[in-house]
């Protein structure tokens, strides 16, 4: 007869208990519909300064990009496309999507190849997760390891504003005034005299 195991309050051997624990904590097995796909996130990444200093919007944006990566079976890293409405539907505040992407890029978790729009054709942003290899078979760059706690604080204090100003200047033409600033409008007394 097996001895009483005080750890799990049963009469099973400790080997059987470990097997059950491993069975229920192992990665999910493959399914036909793809709903059980998964992505490893290491403890080193989760405890890093780059990850722990993320804002709420940047964290949501990061996980939305991870979802896109997993939905392509991990084979399209570097060519991942996530649109603005997809970020918003996942919970990123609409007006802060660009700010969240700038933060992820600054902290080295994601590389963003910026797209553009014009002439009726849109070229979307392409994302690369730096903690996994890319679609060409290159190893992960792990740029997030270079981020320190001081650098994370610097982002929230000063660099966020600098990035927002830079983003505001790009791609925008300065509007010219329709009227000449040298010609001042007529006053009411001048209008009466003219008539």
MARKOLTI-543656 format. One record per residue: x, y, z of N, C-alpha, C, O in turn. Coordinates in pm, whole numbers, padded with zeros to 5 digits, always signed. Layout:
XYZXYZXYZXYZ...
This chain:
+00084-00118+00000+00000+00000+00000+00089+00125+00000+00190+00130+00070+00050+00227-00079+00128+00350-00089+00114+00431+00039+00010+00429+00106+00221+00502+00072+00218+00584+00192+00137+00711+00167+00120+00754+00053+00089+00770+00276+00013+00894+00266+00110+01007+00230+00211+01026+00298+00080+01081+00126+00164+01190+00081+00106+01320+00136-00001+01362+00093+00175+01383+00229+00123+01504+00293+00117+01623+00198+00040+01716+00219+00198+01620+00094+00202+01733+00002+00070+01751-00074+00019+01862-00082+00016+01643-00128-00110+01656-00202-00225+01583-00132-00332+01566-00191-00203+01540-00009-00306+01477+00073-00371+01358+00003-00492+01340+00006-00287+01277-00061-00339+01159-00129-00250+01040-00098-00150+01054-00028-00285+00927-00150-00206+00806-00129-00129+00770-00257-00103+00652-00282-00092+00871-00337-00017+00845-00460+00131+00863-00433+00171+00931-00338+00211+00802-00516+00356+00823-00503+00391+00962-00556+00319+01018-00639+00501+01016-00507+00538+01152-00549+00567+01157-00698+00547+01261-00761+00615+01048-00756+00640+01045-00900+00514+01063-00980+00514+01134-01081+00407+01001-00937+00280+01015-01008+00227+01158-00995+00171+01212-01090+00245+01218-00880+00199+01356-00860+00274+01451-00953+00212+01537-01015+00407+01436-00962+00484+01522-01052+00440+01504-01196+00436+01601-01272+00408+01382-01235+00362+01357-01371+00230+01429-01397+00209+01484-01505+00141+01429-01298+00014+01499-01314+00035+01650-01323-00029+01719-01403+00127+01702-01240+00156+01845-01244+00213+01883-01380+00171+01982-01439+00308+01806-01430+00366+01835-01560+00263+01826-01671+00265+01903-01767+00173+01731-01657+00070+01713-01759-00019+01837-01769-00056+01879-01879-00052+01895-01655-00145+02009-01656-00076+02144-01667-00143+02246-01682+00056+02148-01662+00127+02275-01680+00209+02277-01808+00281+02374-01833+00200+02174-01888+00273+02167-02015+00204+02256-02119+00087+02289-02103+00275+02293-02224+00211+02370-02331+00095+02292-02391+00099+02169-02395-00007+02360-02437-00122+02289-02493-00084+02212-02618+00004+02251-02695-00152+02103-02636-00128+02024-02757-00193+02093-02876-00282+02176-02859-00151+02057-02994-00203+02119-03116-00351+02087-03133-00396+01976-03101-00425+02182-03182-00567+02159-03210-00593+02191-03356-00513+02259-03421-00703+02143-03406-00735+02163-03547-00769+02308-03579-00736+02357-03687-00836+02377-03487-00879+02514-03518-00775+02620-03486-00795+02737-03519-00664+02584-03423-00558+02681-03396-00582+02768-03275-00506+02861-03252-00686+02741-03196-00717+02826-03083-00624+02803-02964-00622+02884-02871-00547+02695-02965-00458+02665-02853-00311+02693-02885-00222+02635-02821-00285+02779-02981-00146+02814-03010-00090+02895-02894-00164+02960-02821+00041+02890-02878+00103+02955-02763+00240+03011-02801+00297+02977-02905+00291+03097-02711+00422+03159-02731+00494+03162-02597+00437+03205-02497+00619+03115-02594+00698+03121-02472+00737+03265-02443+00779+03338-02532+00723+03304-02317+00777+03430-02268+00866+03391-02150+00818+03338-02051+00994+03417-02160+01087+03375-02056+01074+03462-01932+01027+03576-01939+01115+03407-01819+01116+03483-01694+01209+03603-01708+01180+03711-01656+01320+03584-01778+01415+03693-01798+01347+03811-01869+01370+03926-01833+01265+03782-01968+01193+03888-02039+01088+03952-01948+01078+04074-01942+01011+03871-01879+00902+03924-01795+00952+04005-01676+00882+04094-01628+01073+03976-01629+01130+04050-01516+01224+04162-01560+01281+04232-01476+01240+04180-01689+01334+04282-01739+01279+04422-01717+01159+04443-01702+01371+04517-01715+01332+04657-01699+01248+04704-01818+01159+04787-01802+01276+04651-01934+01199+04689-02054+01053+04651-02039+00965+04727-02080+01025+04535-01982+00888+04488-01970+00817+04546-01848+00700+04583-01856+00886+04553-01734+00821+04598-01612+00792+04747-01610+00709+04792-01531+00857+04825-01695+00831+04969-01699+00733+05009-01809+00714+05128-01834+00669+04912-01875+00574+04943-01982+00448+05010-01926+00401+04975-01818+00396+05105-02001+00267+05163-01966+00157+05063-02002+00183+04964-02071+00037+05088-01954-00074+04995-01980-00103+04982-02129-00125+04872-02179-00103+05093-02200-00129+05089-02344-00019+05016-02420-00047+04941-02513+00107+05037-02381+00218+04968-02447+00212+04818-02419+00244+04737-02506+00173+04782-02299+00161+04640-02264+00053+04573-02349+00073+04463-02400-00060+04639-02364-00168+04584-02448-00124+04574-02593-00153+04475-02661-00055+04677-02642-00007+04674-02780+00094+04561-02800+00092+04494-02903+00181+04540-02702+00278+04431-02709+00207+04296-02722+00242+04215-02808+00110+04273-02637+00040+04144-02641-00044+04129-02767-00066+04017-02813-00092+04239-02824-00166+04229-02951-00073+04188-03063-00112+04112-03152+00051+04237-03061+00149+04196-03163+00188+04049-03142+00206+03976-03239+00200+04007-03016+00230+03865-02987+00117+03777-03039+00143+03671-03095-00008+03819-03021-00123+03743-03071-00115+03731-03223-00142+03624-03278-00078+03838-03289-00065+03833-03436+00046+03736-03476+00032+03661-03573+00156+03738-03401+00268+03647-03428+00224+03501-03413+00255+03417-03497+00153+03472-03305+00108+03335-03279+00003+03292-03380-00001+03175-03418-00080+03383-03424-00184+03347-03521-00127+03310-03657-00194+03246-03738-00002+03350-03682+00066+03311-03806+00163+03196-03781+00258+03175-03857+00140+03121-03673+00220+03004-03635+00367+03040-03612+00454+02954-03625+00395+03165-03578+00532+03207-03549+00622+03214-03671+00745+03217-03656+00565+03217-03791+00646+03213-03912+00657+03347-03985+00730+03357-04083+00588+03449-03938+00587+03577-04009+00648+03691-03929+00622+03808-03960+00729+03662-03828+00789+03769-03749+00878+03855-03839+00967+03804-03907+00852+03984-03839+00919+04077-03930+00825+04123-04039+00849+04224-04104+00716+04049-04058+00613+04085-04156+00476+04089-04089+00374+04070-04155+00473+04112-03959+00347+04114-03885+00275+04247-03909+00334+04354-03894+00150+04239-03944+00070+04359-03968-00042+04363-03864-00124+04271-03856-00044+04469-03785-00151+04494-03691-00201+04635-03719-00123+04730-03714-00328+04649-03746-00384+04778-03783-00427+04856-03659-00441+04800-03550-00448+04984-03679-00493+05070-03570-00624+05019-03509-00633+05012-03387-00725+04983-03589-00849+04931-03529-00828+04802-03449-00899+04778-03352-00731+04719-03489-00704+04598-03412-00645+04632-03276-00680+04568-03176-00556+04730-03271-00502+04774-03142-00614+04829-03054-00621+04797-02936-00700+04912-03111-00808+04973-03034-00905+04867-02983-00949+04874-02869-00939+04769-03067-01033+04666-03023-00971+04577-02915-01045+04513-02840-00839+04571-02905-00774+04493-02801-00763+04571-02670-00728+04513-02567-00791+04701-02672-00792+04779-02549-00694+04893-02543-00689+04963-02442-00616+04914-02647-00524+05028-02649-00608+05153-02677-00689+05154-02770-00588+05257-02599-00661+05382-02621-00625+05438-02759-00507+05449-02792-00727+05472-02838-00708+05511-02977-00607+05621-02999-00526+05613-03092-00609+05723-02915-00518+05835-02936-00376+05806-02889-00285+05886-02914-00355+05693-02821-00222+05659-02770-00159+05537-02837-00061+05484-02786-00214+05493-02948-00156+05378-03019-00015+05411-03066+00077+05332-03044+00003+05523-03129+00136+05561-03179+00235+05578-03064+00351+05540-03076+00188+05633-02953+00273+05651-02836+00315+05515-02780+00430+05497-02741+00223+05419-02775+00254+05285-02726+00356+05216-02817+00446+05148-02768+00341+05232-02947+00437+05171-03041+00575+05235-03028+00676+05166-03036+00578+05366-03008+00706+05434-02987+00775+05381-02860+00896+05361-02858+00695+05359-02755+00752+05308-02630+00807+05167-02647+00915+05136-02597+00734+05081-02716+00780+04945-02740+00910+04943-02820+01000+04864-02794+00917+05032-02918+01038+05039-03001+01155+05097-02921+01268+05050-02934+01128+05198-02839+01231+05261-02756+01292+05161-02658+01413+05162-02636+01208+05076-02600+01256+04980-02500+01308+04851-02561+01352+04762-02488+01304+04838-02694+01366+04727-02762+01284+04599-02768+01338+04495-02803+01157+04604-02735+01073+04485-02741+01025+04457-02883+00998+04342-02918+01012+04561-02963+00956+04551-03098+01035+04642-03191+01078+04750-03152+01053+04598-03314+01104+04686-03420+00985+04718-03509+00905+04630-03541+00974+04843-03550+00863+04885-03635+00920+04940-03764+00999+05033-03763+00878+04881-03876+00910+04938-04006+00787+05017-04047+00684+04959-04082+00797+05148-04043+00683+05237-04063+00633+05230-04207+00710+05232-04302+00502+05222-04218+00438+05223-04348+00400+05365-04386+00435+05461-04316+00331+05378-04495+00285+05510-04539+00157+05491-04619+00123+05379-04658+00089+05598-04642-00032+05594-04722-00027+05708-04822+00031+05813-04796-00088+05686-04935-00094+05790-05036-00133+05734-05170-00107+05617-05199-00195+05814-05252-00237+05777-05387-00330+05656-05386-00329+05575-05479-00410+05643-05281-00508+05535-05274-00451+05402-05233-00524+05302-05231-00322+05395-05200-00260+05270-05160-00203+05287-05020-00129+05382-04994-00236+05195-04930-00183+05200-04794-00077+05094-04776-00097+04978-04813+00036+05132-04721+00143+05039-04687+00148+05035-04535+00190+05134-04474+00106+04926-04471+00095+04923-04325+00231+04912-04256+00332+04880-04318+00230+04940-04125+00349+04917-04043+00375+04768-04036+00282+04688-04029+00502+04729-04038+00541+04589-04022+00618+04576-03891+00711+04652-03864+00578+04478-03810+00634+04463-03676+00724+04340-03668+00699+04238-03733+00829+04351-03587+00919+04241-03557+00934+04232-03406+00973+04330-03342+00903+04118-03348+00929+04094-03206+01076+04059-03192+01126+03972-03263+01146+04125-03101+01291+04106-03092+01330+03986-03007+01447+03947-03008+01236+03927-02933+01272+03814-02847+01254+03678-02916+01279+03575-02854+01213+03677-03042+01204+03554-03121+01270+03578-03256+01286+03693-03298+01309+03471-03324+01371+03483-03456+01274+03536-03560+01152+03532-03539+01326+03585-03670+01238+03643-03772+01201+03542-03880+01239+03425-03873+01126+03587-03980+01075+03499-04086+01183+03445-04179+01160+03349-04252+01302+03506-04176+01412+03459-04260+01502+03359-04189+01598+03310-04247+01472+03330-04062+01551+03234-03987+01662+03295-03904+01741+03223-03844+01670+03427-03898+01771+03493-03817+01737+03477-03668+01619+03471-03633+01837+03469-03582+01809+03454-03438+01752+03582-03378+01760+03688-03440+01694+03572-03258+01641+03694-03194+01751+03794-03165+01864+03756-03134+01718+03921-03175+01817+04026-03148+01821+04063-03001+01922+04116-02954+01715+04037-02927+01708+04063-02782+01750+04205-02745+01825+04224-02650+01703+04302-02819+01737+04442-02792+01680+04490-02659+01729+04587-02602+01578+04422-02609+01516+04459-02482+01613+04442-02366+01592+04501-02260+01718+04362-02381+01815+04340-02273+01898+04465-02246+01953+04479-02137+01906+04554-02343+01985+04678-02327+01911+04784-02246+01972+04881-02200+01781+04766-02229+01701+04866-02158+01723+04852-02007+01712+04742-01952+01755+04961-01943+01775+04962-01798+01656+05029-01732+01574+05092-01799+01648+05016-01600+01538+05081-01526+01547+05233-01542+01445+05301-01550+01669+05285-01545+01687+05430-01563+01636+05475-01700+01573+05579-01713+01665+05395-01801+01618+05427-01936+01465+05420-01943+01403+05500-02012+01405+05325-01872+01259+05315-01867+01197+05438-01802+01095+05488-01849+01258+05485-01694+01208+05608-01629+01228+05729-01719+01144+05818-01724+01340+05731-01790+01368+05844-01879+01262+05854-01988+01224+05964-02029+01215+05738-02036+01110+05739-02137+00985+05810-02084+00930+05897-02151+00942+05773-01965+00818+05830-01913+00832+05976-01873+00734+06049-01873+00954+06019-01840+00972+06158-01797+00995+06254-01913+00933+06360-01918+01084+06219-02007+01120+06316-02110+01107+06264-02253+01055+06335-02339+01153+06144-02278+01163+06096-02416+01028+06074-02482+01019+06081-02605+00923+06049-02405+00789+06032-02462+00746+06162-02533+00690+06157-02642+00772+06275-02469+00734+06404-02529+00815+06432-02656+00761+06483-02754+00942+06398-02652+01028+06419-02770+00980+06334-02887+00974+06382-03000+00945+06208-02860+00896+06119-02966+00763+06169-03023+00741+06161-03144+00675+06220-02936+00546+06272-02983+00565+06395-03071+00497+06410-03172+00659+06483-03033+00685+06601-03116+00744+06561-03251+00706+06617-03354+00834+06465-03251+00894+06417-03376+00788+06354-03465+00786+06378-03586+00699+06275-03405+00591+06211-03480+00497+06316-03538+00444+06298-03648+00476+06424-03466+00389+06531-03514+00447+06607-03632+00372+06659-03715+00580+06614-03641+00644+06685-03751+00652+06602-03878+00650+06658-03988+00660+06472-03866+00679+06387-03983+00555+06383-04070+00443+06368-04020+00573+06396-04198+00466+06376-04295+00360+06483-04299+00260+06468-04369+00379+06590-04227+00277+06694-04227+00333+06820-04292+00440+06868-04256+00258+06871-04387+00300+06994-04452+00244+07112-04374+00134+07106-04319+00322+07216-04370+00277+07336-04302+00174+07405-04390+00198+07431-04508+00060+07434-04331-00047+07499-04408-00016+07647-04421+00024+07713-04326-00035+07697-04542-00014+07840-04565-00148+07911-04552-00253+07857-04587-00141+08030-04504-00261+08109-04486-00315+08151-04622-00238+08179-04715-00447+08155-04634-00509+08195-04760-00504+08345-04784-00509+08391-04897-00493+08419-04676-00485+08563-04697-00349+08616-04655-00283+08559-04568-00310+08721-04717-00180+08781-04692-00182+08846-04553-00269+08928-04526-00087+08813-04466-00089+08871-04332-00059+09021-04332-00087+09090-04234-00003+09073-04443+00026+09216-04451-00101+09299-04474-00105+09417-04437-00202+09239-04532-00326+09312-04559-00420+09291-04441-00465+09180-04416-00448+09399-04370-00535+09387-04255-00680+09404-04298-00708+09474-04396-00773+09340-04225-00915+09354-04261-00964+09497-04237-00911+09568-04153-01066+09536-04314-01123+09670-04301-01206+09680-04174-01273+09584-04135-01199+09797-04110-01282+09823-03992-01418+09874-04039-01434+09912-04155-01513+09874-03951-01649+09918-03986-01653+10063-04034-01727+10096-04127-01574+10150-03972-01573+10291-04013-01517+10307-04154-01561+10393-04229-01419+10223-04192-01363+10230-04324-01461+10175-04428-01462+10219-04543-01541+10078-04387-01642+10022-04479-01748+10127-04508-01792+10138-04623-01792+10203-04407-01895+10307-04427-01843+10419-04518-01918+10469-04602-01719+10457-04503-01663+10560-04586-01653+10517-04730-01670+10598-04821-01624+10389-04753-01608+10339-04889-01741+10331-04962-01745+10338-05085-01851+10318-04888-01979+10305-04956-02048+10434-04976-02158+10437-05032
